Amino acid sequence: MTEPNTGRAAAGPARSTSGLTFEDSRAELEDVVRRLEAGGVTLEESLALWERGEELARTCQALLDGARARVAAAQPDALPGALPGQGRPSV
């Protein structure tokens, strides 16, 4: 089923976010936010969009956490919480 005047699928059963890239997840999350802010959807559609947005936000956060862990692993001498490129100060 598609939404009138958009050609997009109406909010329906949740689709898995596994396999989505960070960029794809973020782009879909931005679309969800745009649709919620625009209004004009039913309460049920709004709730489905909200739930999808929450799932996409968790996916984005998990992917960012994974990227941070990879950077940290590649820089074993970095201070905890330091930004990439900020290692231990030389004495």
N, CA, C and O atoms as CSV, one atom per row, in Angstrom:
chain,resi,resn,atom,element,x,y,z
A,1,MET,N,N,0.837,-1.171,0.000
A,1,MET,CA,C,0.000,0.000,0.000
A,1,MET,C,C,0.886,1.240,0.000
A,1,MET,O,O,1.895,1.267,0.705
A,2,THR,N,N,0.536,2.260,-0.768
A,2,THR,CA,C,1.330,3.480,-0.810
A,2,THR,C,C,0.526,4.646,-0.276
A,2,THR,O,O,-0.705,4.638,-0.285
A,3,GLU,N,N,1.252,5.648,0.190
A,3,GLU,CA,C,0.596,6.853,0.677
A,3,GLU,C,C,0.121,7.670,-0.504
A,3,GLU,O,O,0.796,7.716,-1.533
A,4,PRO,N,N,-1.018,8.313,-0.381
A,4,PRO,CA,C,-1.490,9.158,-1.470
A,4,PRO,C,C,-0.524,10.304,-1.719
A,4,PRO,O,O,0.023,10.874,-0.776
A,5,ASN,N,N,-0.315,10.637,-2.962
A,5,ASN,CA,C,0.485,11.783,-3.402
A,5,ASN,C,C,1.985,11.664,-3.153
A,5,ASN,O,O,2.722,12.608,-3.437
A,6,THR,N,N,2.463,10.523,-2.627
A,6,THR,CA,C,3.896,10.414,-2.393
A,6,THR,C,C,4.513,9.256,-3.144
A,6,THR,O,O,5.686,9.312,-3.511
A,7,GLY,N,N,3.745,8.211,-3.378
A,7,GLY,CA,C,4.291,7.035,-4.012
A,7,GLY,C,C,5.130,6.196,-3.071
A,7,GLY,O,O,5.651,5.154,-3.470
A,8,ARG,N,N,5.272,6.636,-1.815
A,8,ARG,CA,C,6.048,5.888,-0.825
A,8,ARG,C,C,5.154,4.869,-0.159
A,8,ARG,O,O,3.936,5.027,-0.081
A,9,ALA,N,N,5.787,3.834,0.313
A,9,ALA,CA,C,5.041,2.831,1.060
A,9,ALA,C,C,4.542,3.442,2.350
A,9,ALA,O,O,5.265,4.177,3.022
A,10,ALA,N,N,3.320,3.139,2.688
A,10,ALA,CA,C,2.764,3.611,3.955
A,10,ALA,C,C,3.458,2.879,5.089
A,10,ALA,O,O,4.003,1.791,4.904
A,11,ALA,N,N,3.432,3.489,6.260
A,11,ALA,CA,C,4.040,2.845,7.417
A,11,ALA,C,C,3.330,1.528,7.653
A,11,ALA,O,O,2.116,1.500,7.857
A,12,GLY,N,N,4.067,0.456,7.628
A,12,GLY,CA,C,3.470,-0.861,7.785
A,12,GLY,C,C,4.337,-1.700,8.683
A,12,GLY,O,O,4.961,-1.189,9.613
A,13,PRO,N,N,4.381,-2.995,8.410
A,13,PRO,CA,C,5.206,-3.859,9.246
A,13,PRO,C,C,6.655,-3.405,9.230
A,13,PRO,O,O,7.176,-2.972,8.203
A,14,ALA,N,N,7.288,-3.512,10.377
A,14,ALA,CA,C,8.680,-3.052,10.499
A,14,ALA,C,C,9.592,-3.876,9.601
A,14,ALA,O,O,9.480,-5.099,9.522
A,15,ARG,N,N,10.481,-3.185,8.938
A,15,ARG,CA,C,11.504,-3.837,8.124
A,15,ARG,C,C,12.776,-3.898,8.962
A,15,ARG,O,O,13.040,-3.021,9.784
A,16,SER,N,N,13.537,-4.923,8.743
A,16,SER,CA,C,14.771,-5.092,9.491
A,16,SER,C,C,15.778,-4.020,9.087
A,16,SER,O,O,15.837,-3.614,7.927
A,17,THR,N,N,16.564,-3.571,10.052
A,17,THR,CA,C,17.630,-2.619,9.747
A,17,THR,C,C,18.963,-3.337,9.577
A,17,THR,O,O,19.971,-2.708,9.256
A,18,SER,N,N,18.973,-4.663,9.792
A,18,SER,CA,C,20.237,-5.390,9.630
A,18,SER,C,C,20.649,-5.324,8.162
A,18,SER,O,O,19.827,-5.491,7.261
A,19,GLY,N,N,21.905,-5.084,7.950
A,19,GLY,CA,C,22.415,-4.983,6.592
A,19,GLY,C,C,22.404,-3.571,6.041
A,19,GLY,O,O,22.996,-3.318,4.992
A,20,LEU,N,N,21.738,-2.637,6.729
A,20,LEU,CA,C,21.749,-1.247,6.273
A,20,LEU,C,C,23.076,-0.596,6.641
A,20,LEU,O,O,23.625,-0.851,7.714
A,21,THR,N,N,23.578,0.229,5.764
A,21,THR,CA,C,24.774,0.995,6.091
A,21,THR,C,C,24.382,2.157,6.991
A,21,THR,O,O,23.202,2.478,7.132
A,22,PHE,N,N,25.384,2.783,7.597
A,22,PHE,CA,C,25.107,3.967,8.412
A,22,PHE,C,C,24.426,5.033,7.569
A,22,PHE,O,O,23.455,5.656,7.997
A,23,GLU,N,N,24.950,5.234,6.363
A,23,GLU,CA,C,24.406,6.289,5.493
A,23,GLU,C,C,22.962,6.003,5.110
A,23,GLU,O,O,22.133,6.913,5.088
A,24,ASP,N,N,22.656,4.742,4.807
A,24,ASP,CA,C,21.277,4.378,4.460
A,24,ASP,C,C,20.343,4.544,5.654
A,24,ASP,O,O,19.227,5.044,5.515
A,25,SER,N,N,20.805,4.122,6.823
A,25,SER,CA,C,19.997,4.250,8.038
A,25,SER,C,C,19.723,5.714,8.355
A,25,SER,O,O,18.600,6.089,8.693
A,26,ARG,N,N,20.757,6.532,8.242
A,26,ARG,CA,C,20.614,7.963,8.538
A,26,ARG,C,C,19.665,8.634,7.550
A,26,ARG,O,O,18.829,9.447,7.943
A,27,ALA,N,N,19.795,8.291,6.262
A,27,ALA,CA,C,18.919,8.886,5.247
A,27,ALA,C,C,17.465,8.498,5.494
A,27,ALA,O,O,16.570,9.334,5.372
A,28,GLU,N,N,17.226,7.239,5.841
A,28,GLU,CA,C,15.857,6.815,6.118
A,28,GLU,C,C,15.332,7.480,7.384
A,28,GLU,O,O,14.162,7.858,7.449
A,29,LEU,N,N,16.193,7.624,8.391
A,29,LEU,CA,C,15.792,8.307,9.618
A,29,LEU,C,C,15.412,9.756,9.326
A,29,LEU,O,O,14.418,10.255,9.854
A,30,GLU,N,N,16.192,10.429,8.495
A,30,GLU,CA,C,15.859,11.809,8.113
A,30,GLU,C,C,14.501,11.867,7.421
A,30,GLU,O,O,13.720,12.789,7.656
A,31,ASP,N,N,14.219,10.882,6.569
A,31,ASP,CA,C,12.924,10.837,5.882
A,31,ASP,C,C,11.782,10.622,6.877
A,31,ASP,O,O,10.724,11.239,6.756
A,32,VAL,N,N,11.999,9.749,7.853
A,32,VAL,CA,C,10.990,9.501,8.879
A,32,VAL,C,C,10.698,10.799,9.639
A,32,VAL,O,O,9.538,11.140,9.865
A,33,VAL,N,N,11.738,11.509,10.026
A,33,VAL,CA,C,11.562,12.770,10.765
A,33,VAL,C,C,10.803,13.782,9.908
A,33,VAL,O,O,9.887,14.449,10.388
A,34,ARG,N,N,11.190,13.890,8.639
A,34,ARG,CA,C,10.489,14.811,7.731
A,34,ARG,C,C,9.004,14.492,7.641
A,34,ARG,O,O,8.160,15.387,7.683
A,35,ARG,N,N,8.695,13.201,7.517
A,35,ARG,CA,C,7.294,12.783,7.393
A,35,ARG,C,C,6.513,13.058,8.676
A,35,ARG,O,O,5.358,13.481,8.625
A,36,LEU,N,N,7.144,12.819,9.820
A,36,LEU,CA,C,6.473,13.100,11.088
A,36,LEU,C,C,6.247,14.601,11.266
A,36,LEU,O,O,5.182,15.028,11.712
A,37,GLU,N,N,7.259,15.394,10.915
A,37,GLU,CA,C,7.129,16.846,11.062
A,37,GLU,C,C,6.096,17.423,10.109
A,37,GLU,O,O,5.436,18.410,10.433
A,38,ALA,N,N,5.948,16.817,8.934
A,38,ALA,CA,C,4.994,17.322,7.942
A,38,ALA,C,C,3.553,17.062,8.363
A,38,ALA,O,O,2.642,17.786,7.963
A,39,GLY,N,N,3.352,16.033,9.166
A,39,GLY,CA,C,1.999,15.699,9.596
A,39,GLY,C,C,1.203,15.074,8.460
A,39,GLY,O,O,1.771,14.611,7.470
A,40,GLY,N,N,-0.101,15.065,8.610
A,40,GLY,CA,C,-0.966,14.539,7.568
A,40,GLY,C,C,-1.031,13.024,7.527
A,40,GLY,O,O,-1.530,12.455,6.556
A,41,VAL,N,N,-0.532,12.357,8.569
A,41,VAL,CA,C,-0.638,10.905,8.636
A,41,VAL,C,C,-1.498,10.540,9.833
A,41,VAL,O,O,-1.634,11.324,10.773
A,42,THR,N,N,-2.069,9.365,9.796
A,42,THR,CA,C,-2.925,8.927,10.891
A,42,THR,C,C,-2.097,8.677,12.144
A,42,THR,O,O,-0.868,8.625,12.099
A,43,LEU,N,N,-2.787,8.525,13.246
A,43,LEU,CA,C,-2.115,8.220,14.510
A,43,LEU,C,C,-1.344,6.913,14.393
A,43,LEU,O,O,-0.196,6.837,14.830
A,44,GLU,N,N,-1.951,5.886,13.812
A,44,GLU,CA,C,-1.277,4.596,13.657
A,44,GLU,C,C,-0.043,4.726,12.781
A,44,GLU,O,O,0.995,4.142,13.094
A,45,GLU,N,N,-0.131,5.473,11.697
A,45,GLU,CA,C,1.026,5.681,10.829
A,45,GLU,C,C,2.110,6.452,11.571
A,45,GLU,O,O,3.295,6.148,11.431
A,46,SER,N,N,1.714,7.447,12.356
A,46,SER,CA,C,2.682,8.219,13.138
A,46,SER,C,C,3.416,7.325,14.133
A,46,SER,O,O,4.634,7.424,14.287
A,47,LEU,N,N,2.670,6.455,14.804
A,47,LEU,CA,C,3.300,5.540,15.763
A,47,LEU,C,C,4.259,4.581,15.061
A,47,LEU,O,O,5.347,4.308,15.567
A,48,ALA,N,N,3.859,4.071,13.900
A,48,ALA,CA,C,4.732,3.165,13.147
A,48,ALA,C,C,5.983,3.898,12.687
A,48,ALA,O,O,7.079,3.339,12.730
A,49,LEU,N,N,5.833,5.143,12.248
A,49,LEU,CA,C,6.994,5.933,11.835
A,49,LEU,C,C,7.913,6.191,13.028
A,49,LEU,O,O,9.134,6.084,12.908
A,50,TRP,N,N,7.328,6.530,14.176
A,50,TRP,CA,C,8.119,6.779,15.383
A,50,TRP,C,C,8.922,5.530,15.753
A,50,TRP,O,O,10.116,5.614,16.040
A,51,GLU,N,N,8.256,4.377,15.742
A,51,GLU,CA,C,8.944,3.127,16.081
A,51,GLU,C,C,10.074,2.840,15.094
A,51,GLU,O,O,11.157,2.410,15.491
A,52,ARG,N,N,9.819,3.077,13.815
A,52,ARG,CA,C,10.862,2.864,12.808
A,52,ARG,C,C,12.025,3.821,13.052
A,52,ARG,O,O,13.187,3.430,12.943
A,53,GLY,N,N,11.714,5.064,13.380
A,53,GLY,CA,C,12.752,6.047,13.670
A,53,GLY,C,C,13.602,5.637,14.856
A,53,GLY,O,O,14.823,5.793,14.832
A,54,GLU,N,N,12.963,5.112,15.898
A,54,GLU,CA,C,13.709,4.637,17.072
A,54,GLU,C,C,14.642,3.497,16.689
A,54,GLU,O,O,15.792,3.458,17.126
A,55,GLU,N,N,14.148,2.571,15.874
A,55,GLU,CA,C,14.980,1.443,15.446
A,55,GLU,C,C,16.154,1.928,14.598
A,55,GLU,O,O,17.279,1.456,14.761
A,56,LEU,N,N,15.891,2.868,13.694
A,56,LEU,CA,C,16.960,3.407,12.854
A,56,LEU,C,C,17.988,4.166,13.681
A,56,LEU,O,O,19.186,4.079,13.413
A,57,ALA,N,N,17.528,4.914,14.688
A,57,ALA,CA,C,18.453,5.652,15.560
A,57,ALA,C,C,19.347,4.677,16.329
A,57,ALA,O,O,20.543,4.922,16.484
A,58,ARG,N,N,18.767,3.568,16.814
A,58,ARG,CA,C,19.579,2.555,17.515
A,58,ARG,C,C,20.603,1.946,16.565
A,58,ARG,O,O,21.747,1.706,16.951
A,59,THR,N,N,20.193,1.696,15.324
A,59,THR,CA,C,21.116,1.141,14.335
A,59,THR,C,C,22.262,2.104,14.066
A,59,THR,O,O,23.424,1.699,14.033
A,60,CYS,N,N,21.938,3.376,13.874
A,60,CYS,CA,C,22.985,4.383,13.640
A,60,CYS,C,C,23.950,4.432,14.817
A,60,CYS,O,O,25.165,4.471,14.622
A,61,GLN,N,N,23.422,4.429,16.029
A,61,GLN,CA,C,24.274,4.492,17.215
A,61,GLN,C,C,25.166,3.263,17.312
A,61,GLN,O,O,26.345,3.381,17.645
A,62,ALA,N,N,24.620,2.084,17.025
A,62,ALA,CA,C,25.415,0.860,17.081
A,62,ALA,C,C,26.533,0.887,16.042
A,62,ALA,O,O,27.652,0.455,16.318
A,63,LEU,N,N,26.229,1.393,14.854
A,63,LEU,CA,C,27.249,1.484,13.811
A,63,LEU,C,C,28.331,2.495,14.188
A,63,LEU,O,O,29.511,2.258,13.931
A,64,LEU,N,N,27.946,3.616,14.793
A,64,LEU,CA,C,28.926,4.594,15.256
A,64,LEU,C,C,29.786,4.020,16.378
A,64,LEU,O,O,30.999,4.226,16.408
A,65,ASP,N,N,29.152,3.300,17.297
A,65,ASP,CA,C,29.909,2.675,18.387
A,65,ASP,C,C,30.919,1.676,17.831
A,65,ASP,O,O,32.050,1.595,18.312
A,66,GLY,N,N,30.509,0.919,16.820
A,66,GLY,CA,C,31.417,-0.032,16.193
A,66,GLY,C,C,32.588,0.657,15.516
A,66,GLY,O,O,33.724,0.192,15.598
A,67,ALA,N,N,32.307,1.767,14.847
A,67,ALA,CA,C,33.378,2.525,14.190
A,67,ALA,C,C,34.348,3.081,15.225
A,67,ALA,O,O,35.561,3.053,15.020
A,68,ARG,N,N,33.813,3.589,16.346
A,68,ARG,CA,C,34.666,4.104,17.417
A,68,ARG,C,C,35.566,3.009,17.981
A,68,ARG,O,O,36.745,3.236,18.255
A,69,ALA,N,N,34.999,1.829,18.149
A,69,ALA,CA,C,35.777,0.709,18.681
A,69,ALA,C,C,36.890,0.323,17.708
A,69,ALA,O,O,38.000,-0.002,18.129
A,70,ARG,N,N,36.594,0.359,16.413
A,70,ARG,CA,C,37.622,0.034,15.418
A,70,ARG,C,C,38.748,1.058,15.444
A,70,ARG,O,O,39.919,0.691,15.344
A,71,VAL,N,N,38.410,2.331,15.575
A,71,VAL,CA,C,39.431,3.382,15.641
A,71,VAL,C,C,40.266,3.193,16.905
A,71,VAL,O,O,41.492,3.292,16.870
A,72,ALA,N,N,39.594,2.921,18.017
A,72,ALA,CA,C,40.315,2.727,19.279
A,72,ALA,C,C,41.252,1.523,19.186
A,72,ALA,O,O,42.374,1.570,19.692
A,73,ALA,N,N,40.803,0.456,18.549
A,73,ALA,CA,C,41.634,-0.741,18.412
A,73,ALA,C,C,42.840,-0.479,17.518
A,73,ALA,O,O,43.901,-1.075,17.701
A,74,ALA,N,N,42.669,0.408,16.561
A,74,ALA,CA,C,43.772,0.729,15.654
A,74,ALA,C,C,44.782,1.672,16.299
A,74,ALA,O,O,45.898,1.828,15.803
A,75,GLN,N,N,44.389,2.297,17.401
A,75,GLN,CA,C,45.270,3.228,18.118
A,75,GLN,C,C,45.378,2.792,19.575
A,75,GLN,O,O,44.820,3.447,20.456
A,76,PRO,N,N,46.080,1.705,19.840
A,76,PRO,CA,C,46.123,1.183,21.209
A,76,PRO,C,C,46.782,2.110,22.211
A,76,PRO,O,O,46.591,1.934,23.414
A,77,ASP,N,N,47.556,3.096,21.756
A,77,ASP,CA,C,48.225,3.998,22.693
A,77,ASP,C,C,47.398,5.252,22.983
A,77,ASP,O,O,47.847,6.132,23.718
A,78,ALA,N,N,46.210,5.337,22.418
A,78,ALA,CA,C,45.384,6.534,22.621
A,78,ALA,C,C,44.807,6.541,24.035
A,78,ALA,O,O,44.537,5.491,24.618
A,79,LEU,N,N,44.626,7.729,24.565
A,79,LEU,CA,C,43.996,7.884,25.871
A,79,LEU,C,C,42.516,7.560,25.746
A,79,LEU,O,O,41.922,7.829,24.702
A,80,PRO,N,N,41.900,6.989,26.781
A,80,PRO,CA,C,40.465,6.729,26.734
A,80,PRO,C,C,39.704,8.032,26.511
A,80,PRO,O,O,39.940,9.022,27.204
A,81,GLY,N,N,38.803,8.027,25.552
A,81,GLY,CA,C,37.999,9.207,25.261
A,81,GLY,C,C,38.674,10.211,24.355
A,81,GLY,O,O,38.063,11.212,23.980
A,82,ALA,N,N,39.940,9.963,23.990
A,82,ALA,CA,C,40.649,10.897,23.111
A,82,ALA,C,C,40.106,10.800,21.699
A,82,ALA,O,O,39.634,9.747,21.269
A,83,LEU,N,N,40.180,11.893,20.998
A,83,LEU,CA,C,39.760,11.911,19.599
A,83,LEU,C,C,40.826,11.239,18.749
A,83,LEU,O,O,41.994,11.203,19.136
A,84,PRO,N,N,40.431,10.699,17.579
A,84,PRO,CA,C,41.435,10.084,16.714
A,84,PRO,C,C,42.570,11.074,16.435
A,84,PRO,O,O,42.339,12.255,16.177
A,85,GLY,N,N,43.796,10.557,16.494
A,85,GLY,CA,C,44.955,11.406,16.271
A,85,GLY,C,C,45.525,11.999,17.543
A,85,GLY,O,O,46.600,12.599,17.522
A,86,GLN,N,N,44.821,11.838,18.644
A,86,GLN,CA,C,45.299,12.353,19.931
A,86,GLN,C,C,45.801,11.185,20.776
A,86,GLN,O,O,45.025,10.577,21.514
A,87,GLY,N,N,47.055,10.878,20.677
A,87,GLY,CA,C,47.644,9.786,21.468
A,87,GLY,C,C,48.114,10.306,22.806
A,87,GLY,O,O,47.722,11.385,23.251
A,88,ARG,N,N,48.952,9.525,23.431
A,88,ARG,CA,C,49.534,9.943,24.704
A,88,ARG,C,C,50.547,11.058,24.446
A,88,ARG,O,O,51.292,10.996,23.469
A,89,PRO,N,N,50.582,12.058,25.294
A,89,PRO,CA,C,51.559,13.126,25.107
A,89,PRO,C,C,52.974,12.605,25.302
A,89,PRO,O,O,53.219,11.757,26.160
A,90,SER,N,N,53.899,13.111,24.506
A,90,SER,CA,C,55.288,12.679,24.672
A,90,SER,C,C,55.920,13.454,25.809
A,90,SER,O,O,55.571,14.607,26.063
A,91,VAL,N,N,56.851,12.811,26.488
A,91,VAL,CA,C,57.466,13.397,27.691
A,91,VAL,C,C,58.798,13.986,27.336
A,91,VAL,O,O,59.483,14.530,28.202
